[in-house]
């Protein structure tokens, strides 16, 4: 596929703390496994004011049929 012509259609939402915390923990676990100190991780996420960007795609293309 020619990535220069790829398009996605949908919407996004910024999820801020405190709602974002469970998503941030799940993201970390999915990438790196268990953190040695979850309290420290959560404090860092709050200190750094981390957010999660949730993107929902309704469709993507181009869709070529042979």
Residue pairs with C-beta under 8 A, 6 or more apart in sequence:
1 62
5 62
6 60
6 61
6 62
7 60
7 61
7 62
8 57
8 59
8 60
9 57
9 58
9 59
9 60
10 55
10 56
10 57
10 58
10 59
11 55
11 56
11 58
12 53
12 54
12 55
12 56
13 53
13 54
14 51
14 52
14 53
14 54
15 23
15 51
15 52
15 53
15 54
16 51
17 45
17 46
17 49
17 50
17 51
20 45
20 50
20 51
20 52
21 42
21 45
23 52
23 54
24 45
24 50
24 52
25 38
25 41
25 42
27 52
28 35
28 41
29 35
35 41
